[in-house]
């Protein structure tokens, strides 16, 4: 069905992106990576195609486990409330302390500012992918006071990355404040 949708509008990146996500779920990691590369060609930076391409590559090479991937999918799309997401992210971090996406989810579901900041900082220590790094930078900057010199540095760093377009736009807006 995704291929049929792509034939209807060959310029629409969404069916290609959705097929990439299905391919990830099916364990066809190299094919998923190809789909995300096509999404990047059609619409550079579409949704999370860059970090999803990184995940597909990691799954294909064995540097990311299926369990890590399923944690990310559940935290991202599982409809969990903040308490459930926080608990799952913490459990994931206990098992996979160097897997940066888990720290982004933990920080995002923290009500406590200090804990959220600590989670984002820890994620930045382990991040390997610019899309994810830009999201961590913006999340951290957003938790800091507008007049903070550290916030300004984080925003400038996020703007320089070829990362998430949403993070880039957020960083530019924060830079205007």
N, C-alpha and C positions, 0 to 999 in steps of 0.2 A: 504493500500500500504506500509506503514511503517513496519507493521508486516511481510509482504511478503519480504521486503528488509532485515529484520533481519533474516529471515529464510535462505536467500541466503548466508549471512555472519553473523553468530551469534556473531562474535567478533567485528563487526563494531559498534561503539557507536553512529554514526551520525543518523541512522534511529530512534533509541530509543530517542535520544535527540530531534529530530524533532517531534516525536510523543508527547513528553512531552510538547513542545511548543504549539502544536495543542490542547492538552488536557487543557492547561491553557486557551487558547482562547475560548474553549467550556465551561469553568467553571467547569471542572472535576478536581478540585484542588488536591484531595487526589491521584487520578490516575496519575496526572502529577508529583506529588512528588515521587511516586513509580518509574516512568520512569526515573526521574533524579537520584534517588538512584541506579537504574540499570546502568545508564551511569557512575556514579561514580565507580561502581564495575568493569565495563568493562574497563574504561580508567579514572583513578582518575584525577580530575581537568579538564576534557574535556570542552573546550570552557568556558561557564559560568554556567555549571551544578550546581555548588555549590550555587551560588547566586540565580539561577533560582529555585533551591530546596527550598531555604529560602523564596522566593517570593510565591511559591506554598503553603508552610506551612502557611505563613502569610495570604494568601487569604483564605485558608481552615479554619483557626482559627478566621478570621475576624480582625486581627491586621493590615492587609494591605487591602485597599479598591480596588475595581475593577478600580476606577478612577485613583488611584495611579499606578496600574499595566499598564493601558492603556497609561498613560503619559510616563512610562518607555519604553513601546513597540514603541510608536510613536517617541520618542527621539532616540531610538536605531536603529529602522528599517524604519523610516518614510521618509528617503531621504530628510530631511530638510536641508536648507543651514544654516550657522552659525547664521545669524540674526533671522531666524524663530525658530531655536532650542533654542537660548538664550531667546527669548520672551516666548516661551512655558515653558521652565525651570523656568523662573521667575514667571510666572503665577502659575505654580505648587507649587513652594516654598511658595507663598502667601497663598495658600490653605492648603498645607501640609508642614509646616516649619520644621518638625522633620523627614521627609522622606529623608534619606541620599543619595539615588541614584540620586536625582534631583540635588544635589550640584556637583556631579561628572560631570554630563552632562553640567551644567552651567559653571564650570571651564574649561571643554574641549572646549567649543565654545567661550570662552572669548579671545579677542585679547589683552586685558589689563592685564598685568602680576599681578598687585596688586589685581585686582578684581578676577582673577583666583585663586590666592593664598588664598584669603579670602573665596572663595567658597569651596575650598578643605578643609580648616581648619574647616569651619562650618560643612561640611559633616562628618569629623572625630569626631566632637562632638556628632553626632547622630548615627554613624554607629554601627550596631549590628552583622554584618556578616563578617567573615574573608576574603572571596573572594573580596567583595566590599571594605573592609578596606585596603587590600593590593593594590588595584587599586588606591584608593584615596592617599595612602602614596606615591606610585610611581609617580603619577601625580604631587603631590605637590613637591616631591624631584626633579623631572625633571624641575620644574620652578625655582629652587634655584641655585645659583652659585655652581659649582663643588667643590669649596674649603670651602663651608659653613658647619660649625659643625652641624647645624640643619639637613642639607641634609644627612649627614653621619648617624645621629640618625634615621632618617626616613627610610633610606635604610636598616639599621640593623633591625629595627622593622618589615619591610616588609618581610625580609628574614626569620624571625622567625615564621611568620604566616603560617598556612596551608590554604593559600588563592589561588589566581589566579596564575597559572603556568606562564603565560605571565608576570605578575607583578613580580614574583619571579626571572625569568630570567632577566627582566629589572633591578631589584634591584641589582642583582649580577653584571651585567655589569656596573651599576653606581658605585658600590662599587670598581670596578677595576680602575676607573678613578682617 
